[in-house]
Amino acid sequence: MHKLISCRRVCICAAFCLVYIILIAYVNFRPFSIDFFEEDITSFIHSESIADRLGTTHSHQGSINAIIWTYDGTGLMKYIQWILTRKLGNIRITQFDDHFCIRKQDVFTFNSTNQSLIQIYILSLTTDLTNQSRCKRTVDRIIRDNTTHIYFKRKSVAATVVFHELDSRKPSSTLNISLIETKIRKTVDINEYFSKHFINKTSIRWKIIDSEELIHADLVQCEASLLNFVSLFKFNIADSLLANIIEYDSHRFIEDAVWWDRSDVAERVLNMSIPPRPSNLTYADDFYYLHGSRSFIEYLIDNRQCFMRGTFAQLQSETLPNRTSTDNINRCSLNEFDCAFSDIYSFEDREKLYVQANYEPIKCAFTIPSIFDIVRKRYARNHTCETIVFTSIIKCYDPLPRVEGKSPSSFCYVAIVDTQTYNALKHYTSYYTTAHWDLIDVGKKAALFASPAKTVETLKTLGQRMFPLAKWIVWMDGKAHLINIADILRKSGVSILSARHSERDRTSAIEVRYTIERIRDREGSVSLRFNQTVSDIKRQEAEYQRDGFYSRSDAMNLRMYDIAMFMHRNNHPCNFRYLCGWHNEINYFAYRGQLSVYYAAVRMNITDHFGIIPRSHYHTYAHIGICRAV
C-alpha cells in the first residue's frame, strides 16, 4: 500500500515538473503578444546578460529590420509613437546608462504575421566614452556584427540637450544653463566618437538622418518624407493601407504642427531670443505669443507632454459601428448612431484619454463615416484657408452668423447646412452677413442624432478634423456677431478663446439647472426627448460630482463661457487632446457642450490655455428662423 502511494506521489511530482518545464519554455519562447511588456532594469547587467538582450539572432522574436541609434530629445519618438499607434510594426526600445549598460527596455509587439522588429538604442547624453566595461565592449560588438545602422540625430546638438532637459523637468522649474552647456559639449563628443569609430568605417553601412530634414511646410513633401522614412524598416504592409494611414496622419508632421519639437524653437529658448510679436496678423510662428500668464517654457513643456500622452485619433477603419454602452445597457437601444459616433462605450475607455500614453489611438472625432466627411474632402489639403470661420445651421434654425470688419485673404467662411437651410440661404445670404460663405449642403438628414442640437454641439469640437491644415479655427453659432476677427487673433495671448457668459456668477455646477430649464421651455416637460435629455444630464452631473470636477473648477474660479463663439489655434497638442475630450463628453453624456466645456481642460490641467474674447469684439442675438421668409 505504501509503495502504491509512493508511486502515485512520484507520478504527481513528475507531472508537476513537466508542466513547470512547459510553462518556462512557453514564457521564454512564446511569439509576439498583442500587448506590450516592459522590463525595468536598474541594476548593473553583466556582459553575458546584455549580450542575450542585444544579440542579433533573436530566433524566438523574429529578425531585426533596422537598428536605430539615437538620444532622448532628437525628435525620433514622435515618429515611433505614430508607428506604434498605427501598429505598423514591432519595436524594441533599449535605453543605456552612462556606462553603456541597459537602464530600461520596452518591447511593443502586435499580433502580426511579420515577426520582424525595429531595434532602437537610446544613448545617454552623458555617456562615459572612456569606459571599457563589459557592457561597452558588448555594444561595440553589436555595432560591428550588424552591417547596417541608422543614426538619428539633430543637426542642432543644443536643441537635443534643451528638449531632453525640458522633458525631464517640471513645468515650473528653470533651465540650468551651465548644466546644459556641459551636456552640449559631452553630446558633441559622442557625435564625434560615433563618426570616428563607426560611421567612417567602410565595413559598416550607416544612414544618418537629421530630424530637421524631416520637417516640411508643404503637405506633399511631408507625405513623401514619411513614406521614405517608413520604407527604411521594410514593414509588410499593404500599399493601400499605408497610403491611407499617411494621408490621414501626415498633417500632424508639417512644420506648423511640430513647432513644439523644432530645433530652432529650442535654440531660441536656450539663447533667450523669443522673437517680438509683429504688429499685423501673421501665422508664422505665432505660437510664441500664446502662452498666457505662464512662461513660454512652461507652455512648451505642456504641449510636449500632451503630445507624449497621444495625439493620434482613431482611424475610421479602426472602429466598430453600433457599439452599445456597457454602463447603461438600454442607453443606446434607440440611438445607436449617437453611441457609435464617438465610439465611447464605457467609463474605462473614457478614462484612457487622461492617462499616460499607452500607444493606442485616441477615441474621438470622426470615428465612423458620416455625411460630414464631405467637408474634410473639400478642405483637408487646402493651404490657402489659414483661418477657417465655420458654422452649422439645421432646419433653418438661424441665419448665417454676422461678421463685421475686413477679412484677410487667408480667411475662409464655411457653413454646413441641410438641404432645407441651403435653399433658404441661397436667396437671402446678403441680408445677414457681408462675408462670403461656402455653403456645404450635407443633405436632408443633417441632424444625425436623436436631438438635432447635438449635431451642432458636436461640430464645434471637430474643426481640427474637417480643416486639418488651418492655423486658426473659429466656430460661430447663428446668433453670434463677431467684429474684426483678425484683430482678435492678432492680439490673442492664449490658444483657446471664447466669449464671457453674460451672467458673471454662472459656474459649471449652476449651469445644470439653467440648461434643464431652457430645454423644458423649448420642448415641454412631457416629451420623450426631454425626459431622455434630462436623464443624460443628471447622469453627467452625478459623475462630475463623484470625480470632484465641480469643486475643482470652483476652486479655480472658472466662470462660464458663452460658446456661441469658440476659437482655437489648430495643431497644438494640448488643444487637440482638449477638443477630443470635450467631444467625448458631448457624445458620451448629454449633448449640451455648455455643461462640459471645462471638463477635459480641468482633467488635463490646461485651463491656463483659455482666454476671453474682448467684449468690444462681439454681440449675440436671439435665434431667428429663416425658412418662413422663403
C-alpha positions in Angstrom: 0.0 0.0 0.0 2.8 2.4 1.0 4.6 1.6 -2.2 1.5 2.4 -4.2 1.1 5.7 -2.5 4.8 6.5 -3.1 4.5 5.7 -6.8 1.5 8.0 -7.0 3.4 10.8 -5.4 6.3 10.2 -7.7 4.0 10.4 -10.7 2.2 13.5 -9.4 5.6 15.2 -8.8 6.8 14.3 -12.2 3.6 15.7 -13.8 4.1 19.0 -11.9 7.7 19.1 -13.1 6.7 18.5 -16.7 4.0 21.3 -16.5 6.6 23.6 -15.0 9.1 22.9 -17.7 6.4 23.5 -20.4 5.4 26.8 -18.8 9.0 28.0 -18.6 9.5 27.1 -22.2 6.4 28.9 -23.2 7.4 32.1 -21.4 10.9 32.1 -22.9 10.0 31.1 -26.4 6.5 32.5 -27.0 5.8 34.6 -30.1 4.9 38.3 -30.1 1.9 39.1 -27.9 -0.9 41.6 -28.6 0.0 43.9 -25.7 3.4 45.3 -24.8 5.5 44.3 -21.9 8.1 46.4 -20.0 11.4 45.5 -18.4 12.9 47.9 -15.9 16.5 47.1 -15.3 18.1 49.3 -12.7 21.0 47.2 -11.5 24.3 46.5 -13.3 23.9 44.0 -16.1 26.9 41.7 -16.9 28.1 41.2 -20.4 26.6 37.8 -20.7 23.2 39.2 -19.9 23.5 42.2 -22.1 24.6 40.0 -25.0 21.4 38.0 -24.6 19.4 41.2 -24.7 21.2 42.8 -27.6 22.2 39.8 -29.6 21.5 39.7 -33.3 19.8 36.4 -33.9 16.6 36.7 -31.9 15.3 33.4 -33.2 12.3 33.4 -30.9 11.4 37.0 -31.7 12.0 37.3 -35.4 14.6 39.2 -37.3 15.7 42.9 -36.9 14.6 45.1 -39.8 16.6 48.1 -38.7 18.8 49.2 -35.8 18.5 52.9 -34.9 20.9 54.7 -32.6 19.7 58.0 -31.1 19.3 60.1 -27.9 16.4 61.4 -25.9 15.4 64.8 -27.4 16.3 64.1 -31.0 12.6 64.1 -32.2 12.6 60.4 -33.1 9.9 59.5 -30.6 7.1 61.3 -32.4 7.7 59.0 -35.4 7.9 56.0 -33.1 4.6 57.0 -31.4 3.0 57.2 -34.8 4.3 53.7 -35.8 3.1 52.2 -32.6 -0.4 53.8 -32.6 -1.0 52.7 -36.1 0.6 49.3 -35.4 2.8 49.5 -38.4 5.5 47.3 -36.9 7.1 45.8 -33.8 9.6 47.9 -31.8 12.1 47.3 -29.0 13.5 50.4 -27.2 16.6 49.9 -25.2 18.0 52.8 -23.1 21.6 52.8 -21.9 23.1 54.4 -18.8 26.4 56.4 -18.7 28.3 53.1 -18.7 26.6 51.6 -21.8 24.6 49.2 -19.6 20.9 48.7 -20.1 18.8 51.0 -17.9 15.4 50.2 -19.3 14.0 48.1 -22.1 10.5 48.2 -23.6 9.1 45.9 -26.3 6.0 46.9 -28.2 4.6 44.0 -30.2 1.5 43.2 -32.1 -0.1 40.1 -33.4 1.4 40.5 -36.8 2.4 37.8 -39.3 5.6 39.8 -39.8 7.7 38.9 -36.8 10.5 41.4 -37.5 11.1 44.4 -35.4 12.9 47.8 -35.2 15.6 47.9 -32.5 16.1 51.4 -31.1 19.1 52.1 -28.9 18.9 55.3 -26.8 22.3 56.6 -25.6 22.8 58.7 -22.5 23.8 62.3 -23.2 26.4 62.0 -20.5 27.9 58.6 -21.6 31.4 57.9 -20.4 33.2 57.3 -23.7 36.4 56.2 -22.0 34.6 53.3 -20.2 35.8 49.9 -21.3 33.4 47.8 -19.3 31.9 44.5 -20.5 28.7 46.4 -21.4 30.7 48.8 -23.5 32.6 46.0 -25.3 29.3 44.2 -26.0 27.8 47.3 -27.6 30.9 47.7 -29.7 30.5 44.1 -30.9 26.8 44.6 -31.7 27.7 47.5 -34.0 30.5 45.6 -35.7 28.3 42.4 -36.2 25.5 44.3 -37.9 26.5 45.9 -41.2 23.6 48.4 -41.5 22.6 51.0 -38.9 20.6 54.3 -38.7 21.9 57.2 -36.8 19.0 59.5 -35.9 20.1 62.9 -34.5 19.6 66.6 -34.8 22.0 68.9 -36.6 21.5 71.1 -33.6 23.1 69.4 -30.6 21.9 72.3 -28.4 18.3 71.6 -29.3 18.8 67.9 -28.4 20.0 68.8 -25.0 17.4 71.5 -24.4 14.5 69.2 -25.2 16.0 66.4 -23.1 16.2 68.8 -20.2 12.7 70.2 -20.7 11.2 66.7 -20.8 12.9 65.7 -17.6 11.8 68.7 -15.6 8.6 70.0 -14.0 7.0 72.9 -15.9 7.7 75.4 -13.1 11.4 74.7 -12.9 14.0 76.8 -14.6 16.7 75.6 -17.0 20.2 75.3 -15.7 22.2 76.9 -18.5 25.6 75.9 -17.2 24.5 72.2 -17.0 23.0 72.4 -20.5 26.3 73.8 -21.9 28.2 71.0 -20.2 25.9 68.4 -21.7 26.1 70.0 -25.1 29.9 69.6 -25.1 29.5 66.0 -24.0 27.0 65.3 -26.8 29.3 66.8 -29.3 32.0 64.4 -28.1 29.6 61.4 -28.6 28.8 62.5 -32.1 32.5 62.7 -32.9 33.0 59.3 -31.3 30.4 57.6 -33.5 31.8 59.3 -36.6 35.4 58.3 -35.8 35.0 54.8 -34.6 32.0 53.5 -36.6 30.4 55.7 -39.2 33.6 56.3 -41.2 34.4 52.6 -41.3 33.7 51.1 -44.8 32.7 47.7 -43.3 29.6 49.2 -41.6 26.9 51.0 -43.6 25.4 53.9 -41.8 22.4 56.1 -42.8 22.4 59.4 -41.0 19.0 61.1 -40.5 18.8 64.6 -39.2 15.5 65.4 -37.6 15.4 68.9 -39.2 15.4 67.3 -42.6 12.1 65.5 -42.0 10.1 68.7 -41.2 8.3 70.4 -44.1 5.8 73.2 -44.5 4.2 71.5 -47.6 1.9 68.6 -47.1 3.1 66.7 -50.2 6.7 66.9 -49.1 5.7 65.8 -45.7 3.9 62.7 -47.0 6.9 61.8 -49.2 9.2 62.2 -46.2 7.0 59.9 -44.0 6.9 57.3 -46.8 10.6 57.3 -47.3 11.2 57.1 -43.5 8.8 54.1 -43.1 10.4 52.3 -46.2 13.6 52.0 -44.2 12.0 49.5 -41.9 10.6 47.1 -44.6 7.2 46.8 -43.0 5.0 44.1 -44.5 2.0 46.4 -45.0 -0.4 46.6 -48.0 0.4 49.6 -50.1 -3.2 50.9 -50.0 -3.3 50.6 -46.2 -0.1 52.5 -45.6 -1.2 55.2 -48.1 -4.4 55.7 -46.3 -2.6 56.0 -42.9 -0.1 58.5 -44.3 -2.9 60.5 -45.9 -4.8 60.6 -42.6 -1.9 61.5 -40.4 0.6 63.5 -42.5 -0.7 66.9 -41.4 0.5 66.0 -37.8 4.1 66.2 -39.1 4.0 69.5 -41.0 6.2 72.4 -39.7 3.2 74.2 -38.1 2.1 71.1 -36.2 5.5 70.2 -34.8 6.5 73.6 -33.6 6.9 72.1 -30.1 9.8 69.9 -31.3 11.5 72.1 -33.8 15.2 72.7 -33.3 15.0 76.4 -33.9 12.5 76.7 -31.1 14.8 75.0 -28.6 17.7 77.2 -29.7 15.6 80.3 -29.1 14.8 79.0 -25.6 18.5 78.5 -24.9 19.5 81.9 -26.3 16.5 83.6 -24.7 15.8 85.1 -28.2 12.0 84.7 -28.5 11.0 86.9 -31.5 9.0 90.1 -30.9 5.3 90.0 -31.8 4.6 91.6 -35.2 2.1 94.5 -35.4 -0.1 92.8 -38.0 -1.7 89.4 -38.1 0.7 86.7 -39.2 0.5 83.0 -38.8 4.3 82.4 -38.9 5.4 81.2 -35.5 2.5 82.8 -33.7 2.7 80.0 -31.1 5.4 82.1 -29.4 2.8 84.6 -28.2 0.0 82.2 -27.0 1.4 81.1 -23.6 -0.9 83.3 -21.5 0.2 84.1 -17.9 2.8 81.3 -17.9 6.3 81.5 -19.3 6.9 80.2 -22.9 8.9 77.3 -21.4 6.1 76.2 -19.2 3.7 76.3 -22.2 6.2 74.5 -24.4 6.6 71.7 -21.8 2.7 71.5 -21.6 2.4 70.8 -25.3 5.3 68.4 -25.4 3.7 66.4 -22.6 0.3 66.5 -24.3 1.9 65.0 -27.4 3.6 62.3 -25.5 0.2 61.3 -24.0 -1.1 60.8 -27.5 -2.5 63.0 -30.3 -3.4 60.4 -32.9 -7.1 60.0 -33.3 -8.8 56.7 -34.2 -8.9 55.9 -37.9 -12.4 55.2 -39.3 -11.2 51.7 -40.3 -10.3 51.0 -36.6 -13.8 51.5 -35.3 -16.7 49.1 -34.9 -20.1 50.6 -35.7 -23.2 50.5 -33.5 -21.4 49.7 -30.2 -23.6 49.9 -27.1 -22.9 51.4 -23.7 -21.7 49.0 -21.0 -22.6 51.4 -18.3 -26.3 51.5 -19.2 -27.4 48.7 -21.4 -30.6 50.4 -22.6 -29.0 53.8 -23.3 -28.1 53.1 -26.9 -31.0 50.9 -27.9 -32.9 53.7 -29.5 -29.9 55.9 -30.5 -27.3 53.5 -31.9 -25.7 56.2 -34.1 -25.4 58.5 -31.2 -23.3 56.0 -29.3 -21.3 54.8 -32.3 -20.3 58.3 -33.5 -17.9 58.8 -30.6 -17.1 55.1 -30.1 -17.1 55.7 -26.4 -18.9 52.9 -24.7 -17.6 52.6 -21.1 -16.1 54.7 -18.4 -12.8 52.8 -18.7 -12.5 53.8 -22.3 -13.3 57.4 -21.4 -10.6 57.5 -18.7 -7.9 56.4 -21.1 -7.7 59.9 -22.6 -6.5 61.2 -19.2 -3.7 58.8 -18.5 -0.1 58.5 -19.7 0.5 57.4 -23.3 -0.5 53.8 -24.0 0.3 53.9 -27.7 -3.3 53.3 -28.6 -5.3 55.6 -30.9 -7.4 58.2 -29.1 -11.2 57.6 -29.4 -12.6 60.9 -30.6 -13.7 63.0 -33.6 -15.0 61.3 -36.8 -14.6 57.7 -35.6 -17.1 56.3 -38.0 -18.0 57.6 -41.5 -20.6 60.3 -41.7 -22.1 62.9 -44.0 -19.7 65.5 -42.6 -16.7 63.7 -44.3 -17.7 65.8 -47.3 -16.3 68.8 -45.5 -12.9 67.2 -44.9 -12.7 66.0 -48.5 -13.1 69.6 -49.7 -10.7 71.3 -47.2 -8.2 68.6 -46.0 -5.5 69.7 -48.4 -6.3 73.4 -48.6 -3.3 75.5 -47.7 -4.8 78.9 -48.5 -7.5 78.9 -45.9 -5.3 79.7 -42.9 -8.2 80.9 -40.7 -11.4 78.9 -41.0 -14.6 80.5 -39.7 -17.4 77.9 -39.7 -20.9 77.3 -38.6 -23.7 74.7 -38.9 -27.4 75.5 -39.4 -30.1 72.8 -39.5 -33.8 73.2 -40.2 -33.5 77.0 -40.7 -32.9 77.5 -37.0 -30.7 80.6 -37.5 -29.4 82.9 -40.2 -25.7 82.9 -41.1 -23.6 84.4 -38.3 -22.8 88.1 -38.7 -19.2 89.1 -39.4 -18.1 92.7 -39.3 -14.7 94.1 -40.4 -12.3 93.5 -43.2 -11.2 89.8 -43.7 -7.7 89.0 -44.9 -7.5 86.8 -48.0 -6.4 83.9 -45.8 -9.9 83.8 -44.2 -12.5 81.3 -45.4 -16.1 81.0 -44.3 -17.8 77.6 -44.3 -21.5 76.9 -43.5 -22.5 73.3 -43.0 -26.2 73.1 -43.7 -29.0 70.7 -44.5 -30.9 71.0 -47.8 -33.8 73.0 -46.4 -31.5 75.6 -45.0 -29.3 75.6 -48.1 -32.3 76.5 -50.3 -33.3 79.3 -47.9 -29.8 80.8 -47.6 -29.2 80.8 -51.4 -31.7 83.6 -51.7 -31.1 85.6 -48.5 -27.4 85.3 -47.7 -26.6 89.0 -48.3 -29.2 90.1 -45.8 -27.4 88.5 -42.9 -23.6 88.9 -43.4 -21.0 90.6 -45.5 -18.7 87.5 -45.5 -18.7 85.2 -48.5 -19.8 81.8 -47.1 -19.1 78.5 -48.7 -22.5 76.7 -48.3 -22.0 72.9 -48.0 -25.2 71.0 -48.4 -24.9 67.7 -46.4 -28.4 66.5 -47.4 -31.9 66.4 -46.0 -30.9 64.5 -42.8 -28.1 66.5 -41.4 -29.4 66.1 -37.9 -27.9 62.7 -37.4 -28.6 62.4 -33.7 -31.7 61.9 -31.7 -31.5 65.6 -30.8 -30.7 67.9 -33.7 -28.9 70.3 -31.4 -26.3 67.6 -30.7 -25.1 67.8 -34.3 -24.2 71.4 -33.8 -22.6 70.9 -30.4 -20.5 68.0 -31.8 -19.3 70.0 -34.8 -17.9 72.7 -32.5 -15.2 70.3 -31.5 -14.5 68.8 -34.9 -12.9 71.7 -36.7 -9.5 70.1 -36.4 -10.8 67.0 -38.2 -12.5 68.9 -41.1 -9.8 71.5 -41.6 -6.5 69.9 -40.6 -4.3 72.5 -42.3 -5.9 75.6 -40.9 -3.9 77.7 -38.5 -6.9 79.1 -36.6 -10.4 77.7 -36.4 -13.3 79.9 -35.4 -16.8 78.5 -34.6 -19.8 80.8 -34.7 -23.4 80.0 -33.8 -26.1 81.6 -36.0 -26.8 84.1 -33.2 -23.2 85.3 -33.0 -21.8 88.5 -34.3 -18.0 88.9 -34.4 -16.3 92.2 -35.1 -12.8 92.2 -36.7 -11.8 88.6 -36.2 -8.3 89.3 -37.5 -7.7 91.8 -34.7 -8.9 89.3 -32.0 -6.4 86.7 -33.3 -3.6 89.3 -33.7 -3.9 90.3 -30.1 -4.6 86.9 -28.5 -2.3 85.8 -25.8 -3.7 82.3 -25.5 -4.5 79.4 -27.9 -8.2 79.0 -27.0 -10.8 81.9 -26.9 -14.5 82.3 -26.2 -16.9 84.9 -25.0 -17.6 85.5 -21.3 -21.0 84.4 -20.2 -23.4 87.3 -19.8 -24.1 86.3 -16.2 -20.7 86.6 -14.3 -21.7 84.3 -11.4 -22.5 81.3 -13.7 -20.5 78.2 -12.9 -20.4 74.6 -14.3 -22.4 73.3 -11.4 -25.1 76.1 -11.5 -25.4 75.8 -15.3 -27.1 72.3 -15.0 -30.3 73.8 -13.6 -30.4 76.6 -16.2 -29.8 74.2 -19.0 -32.7 71.9 -18.0 -35.0 75.0 -17.7 -34.1 76.1 -21.3 -34.8 72.6 -22.6 -38.1 72.5 -20.8 -39.2 75.8 -22.3 -38.2 74.7 -25.8 -39.5 71.1 -25.8 -42.0 70.9 -23.0 -41.7 68.7 -19.9 -43.7 65.7 -21.1 -41.9 64.7 -24.3 -39.8 61.6 -24.6 -36.8 63.6 -25.8 -37.0 65.9 -22.8 -37.0 63.0 -20.4 -34.1 61.3 -22.1 -32.1 64.5 -22.2 -32.7 65.3 -18.5 -31.7 61.7 -17.7 -28.4 62.1 -19.5 -27.7 65.5 -17.9 -28.4 64.1 -14.4 -26.1 61.1 -15.1 -23.4 63.5 -16.2 -23.9 65.7 -13.1 -23.6 62.7 -10.8 -20.4 61.6 -12.5 -18.9 65.1 -12.3 -19.8 65.3 -8.6 -18.1 61.9 -7.9 -14.8 62.8 -9.5 -14.7 66.3 -8.0 -15.0 68.3 -11.2 -17.3 71.0 -9.8 -15.2 71.5 -6.6 -12.0 71.8 -8.6 -13.5 74.2 -11.2 -15.0 76.3 -8.4 -11.6 76.4 -6.6 -10.0 77.7 -9.9 -12.8 80.3 -10.1 -13.8 79.2 -13.6 -16.7 81.2 -14.8 -18.8 80.0 -17.8 -18.0 80.7 -21.4 -20.7 81.6 -24.0 -19.7 79.0 -26.5 -21.7 80.6 -29.3 -18.2 81.7 -30.3 -15.2 79.5 -29.9 -11.7 80.0 -31.3 -8.6 77.8 -31.1 -5.2 77.6 -32.6 -5.1 74.4 -34.6 -2.5 71.6 -34.3 -1.4 72.5 -30.8 -1.0 69.1 -29.0 -2.9 70.3 -25.8 -5.7 71.8 -27.8 -6.1 68.6 -29.8 -6.4 66.5 -26.6 -8.7 69.0 -25.0 -11.1 69.1 -28.0 -11.0 65.3 -28.2 -12.0 65.2 -24.5 -14.8 67.8 -24.9 -16.1 65.9 -28.0 -16.3 62.7 -25.9 -18.2 64.4 -23.1 -20.8 65.8 -25.6 -21.2 62.4 -27.2 -20.9 60.2 -24.2 -23.1 62.2 -21.8 -25.6 65.0 -22.7 -25.3 66.9 -26.0 -25.0 70.2 -24.1 -21.5 71.5 -24.7 -22.0 74.3 -22.2 -22.1 71.7 -19.4 -18.8 70.1 -20.3 -16.7 72.9 -21.9 -14.2 72.9 -19.0 -14.2 69.3 -18.0 -11.4 68.0 -20.2 -9.3 71.1 -19.5 -9.6 70.6 -15.8 -8.7 66.9 -16.0 -5.7 67.7 -18.2 -4.6 70.7 -16.1 -4.5 73.1 -19.1 -7.1 75.7 -18.1 -4.3 78.3 -18.5 -4.7 77.8 -22.2 -8.1 79.5 -22.1 -8.9 83.2 -22.6 -11.7 85.7 -23.2 -12.7 87.5 -26.4 -12.7 91.3 -25.7 -16.3 92.5 -25.2 -15.8 95.2 -27.8 -15.5 92.5 -30.5 -18.8 90.6 -30.3 -22.5 90.6 -29.9 -25.1 87.9 -29.5 -28.7 87.9 -30.7 -31.8 85.8 -30.3 -32.3 82.8 -32.6 -34.3 83.7 -35.7 -35.8 81.1 -38.0 -35.3 81.9 -41.7 -37.4 79.4 -43.6 -40.6 81.4 -43.2 -39.0 84.1 -45.4 -38.9 81.8 -48.5 
